[in-house]
Amino acid sequence: MKKVVGLAAAGLLAVSAANAGNFGTAFEDITLFGGIGAGWYNDRADFSITTLAVGLTHPVSSKSPVGFTVAIADFGIPVVHLDNEVLRNPFGGGDVHDFDLYLGYFSLMLVEGVTLDAGLLWQNFGNAPVTILNPHITRPVAFVAQPVLFAGARVNFDLGGFKAYLGINDGSALGGAHGGGVTDNGYEAGIKGDLGTVKVSLDYFKNDDSSSTINATAAGDVGGILLALEINRITDIPGTTDDLTTVALKANFDLGSIKLPVRIEKASDYVDVTTLTVTPTWHPTKNSFVRADLILRSGDDKEDSHNLIAEFGYLF
């Protein structure tokens, strides 16, 4: 399996760009970003590093039409419906740490509002593989069947109130249903924007082996509470004859330095399980957090089961 699984650099920048460090060079500024997290797992009774990531980026602009993003990382991937196992990059089982280069691409502004990214690209939807970028420590059930990172090229279009993209890749997207080094090509397309006060997105990923992923989301602020609905449909999961459908309802209660994200997810077909994840989170400072996943599960062999994971993290 190729070592191209990585972190969502764009997401990490969105979280920590305000306090990122800038290096003055003979050409343009380069931004340093990253983070570290450590977690304790109740069902394993151990403590370990969940994420260690550092990267550099130079975004494209009208002043500088060429940019890049590169990052190295080591991270664990706890999934909400799995016990006693933390997948590690590159999505293998066990506890082997592997700090290496996992993301890197160049960006080129073709014309104003149209940008080409080429290299190791992260998918544009779903949860980040890096724990510290998500509101919950564990990834949802849908994560195990989504593509994560792949080699290819993507054209991004800025349409004013909407943004769209089209891409082609080598079909060997690592992570989930589309992993395993598929040699055929893969294709992707998506669009996101605002419909009134609701943010919506629709994303599509397909491999030539017939497997495909459709992700639809809608999110908005209701009385100071951020609500979101996410639906995933993954068909023809490689190696099986099954599909996977997930529906997740998410809410995030903002109490100042205290946040309370809540996620309810129902998965059917390939995996039949319902999960409830509540993650009380305290931010002692703007860039640090202390949180815990309180998890309840039912369905399959998860009747009346529960779990607890705690994590401490810092973004820079």
C-alpha positions in Angstrom: 0.0 0.0 0.0 1.4 3.3 -1.0 2.2 5.7 1.8 0.1 8.6 0.7 -2.4 8.8 3.5 -2.1 12.1 5.2 -3.8 15.0 6.9 -6.2 17.6 5.7 -3.9 20.5 5.3 -6.6 22.8 4.3 -8.7 22.0 7.3 -5.7 22.4 9.6 -5.0 25.8 8.1 -8.6 26.8 8.7 -8.3 25.9 12.4 -4.8 27.4 13.1 -4.0 29.9 10.4 -4.6 32.9 12.6 -1.7 31.9 14.8 0.5 30.2 12.3 4.1 31.3 11.9 5.4 33.0 8.7 8.9 32.6 7.3 10.2 35.6 5.3 12.0 34.3 2.2 13.5 35.9 -0.8 10.3 35.1 -2.7 7.1 34.9 -0.7 6.0 34.1 2.8 5.6 30.4 3.7 3.2 29.5 6.5 4.0 26.9 9.1 1.1 24.8 10.5 0.6 21.7 12.6 -0.5 20.3 15.8 -0.1 17.5 18.5 -2.6 15.4 20.3 -2.4 12.7 23.0 -5.2 10.4 24.0 -6.3 7.9 26.6 -8.4 4.9 25.6 -10.7 3.3 28.2 -11.1 0.0 26.3 -7.4 -0.4 25.9 -6.3 1.2 29.2 -3.4 3.0 27.6 -2.2 6.5 26.7 -0.5 7.4 23.4 0.1 10.1 20.9 -3.0 10.5 18.6 -1.5 13.1 16.2 1.8 14.7 15.5 1.7 16.8 12.3 3.7 19.7 10.8 3.5 21.3 7.4 4.4 24.2 5.1 2.1 26.0 2.7 2.2 28.9 0.3 -1.3 29.6 -1.2 -1.8 30.9 -4.7 -3.0 34.5 -5.1 -3.1 37.2 -7.8 0.4 38.3 -6.7 1.8 34.7 -6.7 0.0 32.3 -9.1 2.1 29.3 -8.0 1.8 27.7 -4.5 2.3 24.4 -2.7 1.3 22.5 0.4 3.5 19.8 2.0 3.1 18.0 5.4 4.5 15.1 7.4 2.5 13.4 10.1 1.9 10.4 12.4 -1.7 9.8 13.6 -4.1 7.3 15.0 -7.6 6.7 13.7 -10.1 5.6 16.3 -13.5 4.7 14.6 -16.7 5.0 16.6 -18.0 1.4 16.1 -14.6 -0.4 16.5 -13.3 -1.6 19.9 -9.7 -2.2 21.0 -8.2 -1.0 17.8 -6.7 2.3 16.7 -5.9 2.3 13.0 -2.6 4.1 12.2 -1.4 5.7 9.1 -1.2 4.4 6.4 -4.5 2.8 7.6 -3.0 -0.3 8.9 -3.9 -2.1 12.1 -1.9 -2.0 15.3 0.1 0.6 17.0 3.1 1.1 14.7 4.1 4.7 14.5 5.2 6.0 11.1 6.1 9.7 10.9 6.6 10.4 7.3 5.7 12.6 4.3 1.9 12.0 3.7 0.7 15.1 1.7 2.2 17.2 -1.0 0.9 19.1 -4.0 1.5 22.2 -6.2 -1.2 24.7 -7.0 -1.3 26.9 -10.1 -3.8 29.7 -10.7 -4.8 29.2 -14.4 -7.0 32.3 -14.5 -8.7 34.4 -11.9 -11.1 32.1 -10.0 -9.7 28.8 -11.5 -6.9 26.9 -9.8 -5.2 23.6 -10.6 -3.9 21.4 -7.7 -1.7 18.4 -8.6 0.1 15.8 -6.4 -1.1 14.0 -3.4 -4.6 15.3 -2.8 -7.0 14.9 0.1 -10.7 14.4 -0.6 -13.0 17.3 -0.2 -15.7 15.9 2.1 -16.2 13.9 5.2 -14.0 13.8 8.3 -10.3 14.5 8.5 -8.1 11.4 9.3 -6.2 13.6 11.8 -8.1 13.5 15.1 -7.3 17.0 16.2 -9.1 18.5 13.2 -12.5 17.0 14.0 -15.1 18.0 16.6 -15.1 14.4 17.9 -12.1 12.1 18.6 -13.6 9.1 16.8 -14.4 9.1 13.1 -18.0 8.1 12.1 -18.9 4.8 10.5 -19.0 6.5 7.1 -15.2 7.2 7.3 -14.3 3.5 6.9 -15.8 3.4 3.4 -14.8 6.8 2.0 -11.7 7.7 0.0 -9.2 9.7 1.9 -6.0 10.7 0.0 -4.9 9.9 -3.6 -2.5 11.0 -6.3 -4.1 13.1 -9.0 -5.1 16.5 -10.3 -8.1 18.7 -9.4 -9.4 21.9 -11.0 -11.2 24.3 -8.5 -13.7 26.9 -9.7 -14.7 30.0 -7.7 -18.3 30.7 -8.8 -19.0 33.6 -6.4 -21.5 32.2 -3.9 -20.5 28.6 -4.9 -17.3 26.7 -5.3 -16.9 23.6 -7.5 -14.2 21.1 -8.5 -13.5 18.4 -11.0 -10.7 15.9 -10.7 -9.1 12.7 -11.9 -6.7 10.4 -10.0 -5.0 7.1 -10.2 -7.8 5.3 -8.5 -5.7 4.1 -5.6 -7.4 6.3 -3.0 -6.2 5.0 0.4 -8.6 4.5 3.3 -12.0 2.8 3.4 -13.7 1.1 0.5 -11.5 2.7 -2.2 -8.2 1.4 -0.8 -6.1 -1.5 -1.7 -4.2 -0.1 -4.7 -6.8 -0.1 -7.4 -5.1 0.5 -10.7 -8.0 1.9 -12.6 -8.6 5.6 -12.8 -10.8 7.5 -10.3 -12.9 10.6 -10.8 -14.4 13.2 -8.5 -16.7 16.2 -8.7 -18.4 18.5 -6.2 -20.0 21.8 -5.4 -20.7 23.7 -2.2 -22.2 27.1 -1.3 -24.9 28.9 0.5 -28.6 28.6 0.0 -29.9 31.4 2.1 -28.7 30.7 5.7 -28.0 27.0 5.0 -24.6 25.8 3.7 -24.9 22.9 1.3 -22.5 20.6 -0.5 -22.7 17.6 -2.8 -19.7 15.5 -3.6 -19.1 12.4 -5.8 -16.2 10.0 -6.1 -16.0 7.1 -8.5 -13.5 4.4 -9.4 -13.4 2.5 -12.6 -14.0 -0.7 -10.6 -17.6 0.6 -10.3 -17.4 1.6 -6.6 -18.7 5.1 -5.9 -19.3 7.5 -3.0 -22.0 10.2 -2.8 -21.9 12.6 0.1 -24.6 15.3 0.7 -24.5 17.8 3.6 -26.5 20.7 4.9 -25.6 22.9 7.8 -26.8 26.1 9.5 -27.1 28.1 12.7 -30.3 27.7 14.6 -30.5 29.8 17.7 -26.8 29.8 18.2 -26.5 26.0 17.8 -24.7 24.8 14.7 -26.8 21.9 13.2 -25.8 19.7 10.3 -27.2 16.7 8.4 -24.8 14.4 6.4 -25.9 11.5 4.2 -23.4 9.1 2.6 -24.1 6.4 0.0 -21.2 4.1 -0.8 -22.0 1.5 -3.5 -20.3 -1.7 -4.6 -17.7 -1.8 -1.8 -14.6 -3.5 -3.2 -14.2 -7.1 -1.9 -17.9 -7.4 -1.0 -21.3 -7.3 -2.6 -22.6 -4.8 -0.1 -23.4 -1.1 -0.1 -23.3 1.3 2.9 -25.7 4.0 3.8 -25.2 6.4 6.7 -27.2 9.3 8.0 -25.7 11.5 10.6 -27.3 14.4 12.5 -24.8 16.7 14.2 -25.1 19.6 16.7 -22.5 21.8 18.3 -23.4 23.8 21.3 -21.0 26.8 21.8 -20.7 27.9 25.4 -17.6 30.1 25.1 -14.5 28.2 26.1 -16.7 25.1 26.5 -18.0 23.3 23.3 -20.4 20.4 23.2 -20.5 18.6 19.9 -23.1 15.8 19.5 -23.3 13.2 16.7 -26.0 10.6 16.1 -25.2 8.3 13.2 -27.3 5.4 11.7 -25.4 3.0 9.4 -27.1 0.2 7.4 -26.4 -2.6 4.9 -22.6 -3.3 5.1 -22.6 -2.3 8.8 -25.9 -2.1 10.8 -25.2 0.1 13.9 -26.5 3.2 15.5 -24.0 5.4 17.5 -24.4 8.4 19.8 -21.2 10.4 20.5 -21.1 13.4 22.9 -17.8 15.2 23.2 -17.6 17.9 25.9 -14.6 20.1 25.0 -12.7 22.7 27.0 -10.4 25.2 25.4 -8.0 26.5 28.1 -6.5 28.8 25.4 -7.4 29.6 21.8 -5.2 26.9 20.3 -5.5 24.1 23.0 -8.2 21.7 24.0 -9.1 19.0 26.5 -12.0 16.7 25.5 -13.6 13.3 25.9 -15.8 11.1 23.6 -18.7 9.5 25.4 -20.0 6.8 23.1 -23.1 4.7 23.1 -23.8 2.0 20.4 -26.5 -0.4 19.4 -26.9 -2.9 16.6 -24.9 -5.8 15.3 -22.8 -7.0 18.2 -22.9 -3.5 19.8 -26.1 -3.9 21.9 -25.9 -1.6 24.9 -22.1 -1.1 24.5 -20.2 2.0 25.4 -16.8 3.5 25.3 -14.7 6.5 26.6 -11.8 8.2 24.9 -10.0 11.3 26.2 -7.7 13.6 24.3 -5.5 16.6 24.9 -4.3 18.7 21.9 -2.6 21.9 20.7 -2.7 23.5 17.2 -0.1 25.9 15.9 
